[in-house]
């Protein structure tokens, strides 16, 4: 079903991980890979057996960004707006799919994340990284602007000064620096990365997925809302959460002093 990606299921199907698998180009992005990632997120988000999605890379890199040869072969080289069409037709749908996914989508950065590869990691709900990895907004190095949601998320994650600094210079920052800046969630030593990352994913996979989905929705809407509007949203979504099976299970487990067994419903 997938040609560029290897899809693996763990934890009884609760966790689904996509590995970008093009080690020769350090897992660069092309039209096929972007389409498959979008399908992976779309299908996994709607699969009742899956409770958490993750994206990682094979080999030494997470993702080296856009494969420029593939981008320029989008259509006739003499045709206008080749890059714009690449962004609109392939990148934007993936960004929206991750933002609107009904399940948490987590990036596992196992090596360098550059350009669109860095943004692919950062647009996920949160990012876990090896200590030796680095991130670079390398778009400027070839005369481009940050895409893959970069101009939306970087100022919100970093503030104006740091967003401008990293975007204008393309500076490489270590995983530790990225965590200190609030770009990523956590960093683990390389030798313990798989064990520690899997522990986090296992925890997420066994939590009330409905509540996580609604939390994600509320956070996404907060960027455009006033406080009053957001308080209204909280009331609406909290009621939706309270009508879930997971809420009833959580309350029952609390009263019965036992560990809850959530089903993500």
ABEGO torsion letter per residue (X at the ends): XBAABBBBBBGGGABBBBBBBBAAAGGBBBAAAAAAAAAAAAAAAABAABABBBBBBBEABABAEBBAAAAAAABBAABBGAAAAAAAAAAAAAAAAAAABABBBBBBBAEBBBEAAAAAAAABABBBBBAABBBBBAAAAAGBBBBGGAAAAAAAAAEAAAAAAAAAAGBBBBAAAAAAAGABABBBBAAAAAAAAAAAAAAAAABBAAAAAAAAAAAAAAAABBAAAAAAAAAAAAAAAAABAAAAAAAAAAAAGBBBBBAGX
